[in-house]
Amino acid sequence: MTNGEHPHVVARGTGPGVVCSHGFADDAATFEPLLGGLGDAHRIVTWHLPGHGGAPIGPTAGTRPGALAGLEEAMAAAGPGPVTLIGHSLGGYLSLCQAVLAPAGVAGLVLMSTGPGFRDPAKRARWNERIRDYAAERGVPSAVAGMGEQPDSVALDGLASVTVPSLIIVGGEDRSYLRGCRLMADTMADATLLVVAGAGHFPHRTHTAEVTAAIRNLLERVRSSTASEAKGDT
């Protein structure tokens, strides 16, 4: 079901909320291979980042806060209560930032082919330069190129504060992200790492069955954890 006011946000199904955020220079269609395998027990929301997939470009769209505002809009479409965030590449980084900055709204995390960023300002500057070049190469509007930049190390610094059930997925051939994914899995309190043998940067497309099964397990963990908290278990 498309949100009439915000047509770049699409919700389907009923149940606990799940929000899927795609990567830079991609769009929400990247998750289509997964959706059928996740069943109908959740309300799953997909959305286009600003300037992607026909989504509008607002005045703050080219910043991380602007991208996070779009994520929060998608979270609202998922219904009341904390939601599970599934993010690929930049979408994973944004999902992690959301879990660090506003943890009350996040019930679980699936971070695919992403990393927590850099603490060294020089490394962040080199990353930001590569993102701007990549945006130009891929035809991403210059007005939103900044959303892929890293202005600080908030995600990396906040890893240890993320306590929700989390699944970190990375392709075995995705060497640019293997180290960061291992770091997240080792630092976050309740994280499981899945290295998908033979996969590159898009394991959800190339190894859909394996990735879907792992995500279904994570969603069950979230459901069990949420039920325990509702009962007051410790």
C-alpha positions as CSV (number, residue, x, y, z in Angstrom):
1,M,0.0,0.0,0.0
2,T,1.5,3.3,-1.0
3,N,1.2,6.2,1.4
4,G,-0.9,8.7,-0.4
5,E,0.8,11.8,1.1
6,H,4.3,10.3,0.7
7,P,4.2,8.0,-2.4
8,H,7.9,7.1,-2.0
9,V,7.0,5.2,1.2
10,V,5.3,1.8,0.6
11,A,3.9,-0.3,3.4
12,R,2.6,-3.9,3.1
13,G,1.3,-6.5,5.6
14,T,0.4,-6.3,9.2
15,G,2.2,-7.0,12.5
16,P,5.4,-5.7,14.1
17,G,7.1,-3.0,12.0
18,V,10.0,-3.5,9.7
19,V,11.6,-0.7,7.7
20,C,14.0,-1.4,4.8
21,S,16.5,1.4,3.8
22,H,18.5,1.1,0.6
23,G,22.0,2.2,-0.3
24,F,23.4,5.2,-2.1
25,A,22.6,5.4,-5.9
26,D,20.1,2.6,-5.5
27,D,16.4,2.5,-4.7
28,A,13.8,0.5,-2.7
29,A,13.5,-2.1,-5.5
30,T,16.7,-3.7,-4.2
31,F,14.6,-5.4,-1.4
32,E,12.0,-7.0,-3.7
33,P,13.8,-10.4,-3.7
34,L,13.6,-10.5,0.1
35,L,10.0,-9.4,0.6
36,G,8.2,-12.6,-0.5
37,G,10.4,-14.7,1.8
38,L,9.8,-12.7,4.9
39,G,6.2,-13.8,5.2
40,D,3.1,-11.8,6.1
41,A,3.5,-11.6,9.8
42,H,5.1,-8.1,9.7
43,R,4.2,-4.7,8.4
44,I,7.1,-4.1,6.1
45,V,7.9,-0.6,4.8
46,T,10.2,0.3,2.0
47,W,11.1,3.8,1.0
48,H,13.3,5.8,-1.4
49,L,16.1,8.0,0.0
50,P,15.7,11.7,-1.0
51,G,16.6,12.1,-4.6
52,H,16.4,8.4,-5.3
53,G,13.6,6.5,-7.0
54,G,11.7,9.7,-7.7
55,A,11.6,10.8,-4.1
56,P,11.6,14.6,-3.6
57,I,14.6,16.5,-2.6
58,G,13.8,18.7,0.4
59,P,15.9,21.6,1.7
60,T,17.9,19.4,4.1
61,A,17.9,16.2,2.0
62,G,21.6,16.4,1.2
63,T,22.6,15.9,4.9
64,R,22.5,13.0,7.3
65,P,19.7,14.7,9.4
66,G,17.7,15.0,6.2
67,A,18.1,11.4,5.4
68,L,17.3,10.4,9.0
69,A,14.1,12.5,8.8
70,G,13.1,10.4,5.8
71,L,13.8,7.2,7.8
72,E,11.7,8.4,10.7
73,E,8.9,9.1,8.2
74,A,9.1,5.5,7.0
75,M,9.2,4.3,10.7
76,A,6.0,6.2,11.3
77,A,4.4,4.3,8.4
78,A,5.3,1.0,10.1
79,G,2.9,1.7,12.9
80,P,3.3,2.4,16.6
81,G,6.0,0.9,18.8
82,P,9.7,0.1,18.1
83,V,10.5,-1.3,14.7
84,T,13.2,-3.5,13.2
85,L,15.5,-1.6,10.8
86,I,16.9,-3.4,7.8
87,G,19.5,-1.4,5.9
88,H,21.9,-2.0,3.0
89,S,25.1,0.0,2.6
90,L,24.2,3.6,3.3
91,G,20.8,2.5,4.5
92,G,22.6,0.3,7.0
93,Y,24.7,3.2,8.2
94,L,21.7,5.4,8.6
95,S,19.8,2.6,10.4
96,L,22.8,2.3,12.8
97,C,22.9,6.1,13.3
98,Q,19.2,6.0,14.2
99,A,19.7,3.2,16.7
100,V,22.5,5.2,18.4
101,L,20.8,8.6,18.3
102,A,17.2,7.5,19.0
103,P,17.3,3.9,20.5
104,A,13.8,3.9,21.9
105,G,12.3,3.5,18.5
106,V,14.4,0.6,17.4
107,A,13.6,-3.0,18.3
108,G,16.2,-4.8,16.1
109,L,18.7,-4.2,13.4
110,V,19.8,-5.9,10.2
111,L,22.9,-4.2,8.7
112,M,24.0,-5.5,5.3
113,S,27.2,-4.6,3.5
114,T,27.7,-1.5,5.7
115,G,30.2,-0.1,8.2
116,P,30.2,2.2,11.2
117,G,32.3,4.9,9.6
118,F,35.7,6.3,10.7
119,R,37.0,8.0,13.8
120,D,40.0,9.6,12.0
121,P,39.0,12.9,10.4
122,A,41.4,12.3,7.5
123,K,39.8,9.0,6.7
124,R,36.4,10.6,6.9
125,A,37.5,13.3,4.5
126,R,38.8,10.7,2.0
127,W,35.5,8.8,2.3
128,N,33.5,12.0,1.7
129,E,35.5,12.8,-1.4
130,R,35.0,9.3,-2.8
131,I,31.2,9.6,-2.2
132,R,31.0,12.9,-4.1
133,D,32.9,11.4,-7.0
134,Y,30.7,8.3,-6.9
135,A,27.6,10.4,-6.9
136,A,28.8,12.2,-10.0
137,E,29.6,8.9,-11.7
138,R,26.2,7.3,-10.9
139,G,24.1,10.3,-11.7
140,V,23.0,11.0,-8.1
141,P,21.8,14.6,-7.8
142,S,24.5,16.8,-6.4
143,A,21.9,18.2,-3.9
144,V,21.8,14.9,-2.1
145,A,25.4,13.7,-2.4
146,G,26.0,14.9,1.1
147,M,23.8,12.4,2.7
148,G,26.4,9.7,2.0
149,E,29.1,11.7,3.8
150,Q,30.3,11.1,7.3
151,P,30.4,14.4,9.3
152,D,31.5,12.7,12.5
153,S,32.1,9.3,14.2
154,V,28.7,9.1,16.0
155,A,27.9,5.6,14.7
156,L,31.3,4.2,15.5
157,D,31.4,5.8,18.9
158,G,28.0,4.5,19.8
159,L,28.4,0.9,18.8
160,A,28.6,-0.4,22.4
161,S,25.4,1.4,23.3
162,V,23.4,-0.7,20.8
163,T,21.8,-3.5,22.7
164,V,18.9,-4.7,20.5
165,P,19.1,-8.0,18.7
166,S,21.2,-7.4,15.6
167,L,22.3,-9.3,12.5
168,I,25.3,-8.1,10.5
169,I,25.5,-9.5,7.0
170,V,28.4,-9.1,4.6
171,G,29.5,-10.9,1.4
172,G,32.7,-12.9,1.7
173,E,34.0,-11.1,-1.4
174,D,33.0,-7.6,-0.2
175,R,36.4,-6.8,1.2
176,S,35.8,-3.1,1.7
177,Y,33.2,-3.9,4.4
178,L,34.4,-7.2,6.0
179,R,36.5,-5.5,8.6
180,G,33.8,-3.0,9.6
181,C,31.1,-5.7,9.8
182,R,33.3,-7.8,12.0
183,L,34.0,-4.8,14.3
184,M,30.2,-4.1,14.6
185,A,29.5,-7.7,15.4
186,D,32.3,-7.8,18.0
187,T,31.3,-4.5,19.7
188,M,27.5,-4.5,19.7
189,A,26.0,-6.3,22.7
190,D,23.6,-8.7,20.9
191,A,24.9,-9.1,17.4
192,T,25.4,-12.1,15.1
193,L,27.7,-12.0,12.0
194,L,26.8,-13.8,8.8
195,V,29.5,-13.8,6.2
196,V,27.9,-15.0,2.9
197,A,30.4,-17.1,1.0
198,G,30.8,-16.0,-2.6
199,A,28.7,-12.9,-2.3
200,G,29.8,-9.4,-3.0
201,H,28.1,-6.1,-2.0
202,F,24.6,-7.2,-2.7
203,P,24.2,-10.6,-0.9
204,H,20.4,-10.1,-0.6
205,R,20.2,-10.2,-4.4
206,T,22.7,-12.9,-5.2
207,H,22.1,-15.2,-2.2
208,T,18.5,-14.4,-1.4
209,A,17.5,-17.6,0.3
210,E,20.4,-17.6,2.8
211,V,20.0,-14.0,3.6
212,T,16.2,-14.3,4.0
213,A,16.5,-17.2,6.3
214,A,18.9,-15.3,8.5
215,I,16.6,-12.2,8.6
216,R,13.6,-14.4,9.5
217,N,15.6,-15.8,12.5
218,L,16.5,-12.3,13.6
219,L,12.9,-11.1,13.4
220,E,11.9,-14.1,15.6
221,R,14.6,-13.1,18.1
222,V,13.2,-9.5,18.1
223,R,9.6,-10.8,18.6
224,S,10.8,-13.0,21.5
225,S,12.8,-10.2,23.0
226,T,9.9,-7.7,22.7
227,A,7.5,-10.3,24.3
228,S,9.8,-10.8,27.2
229,E,10.2,-7.0,27.8
230,A,6.4,-6.7,27.7
231,K,6.1,-9.3,30.4
232,G,8.7,-7.6,32.5
233,D,11.2,-10.4,32.2
234,T,14.9,-9.7,32.7
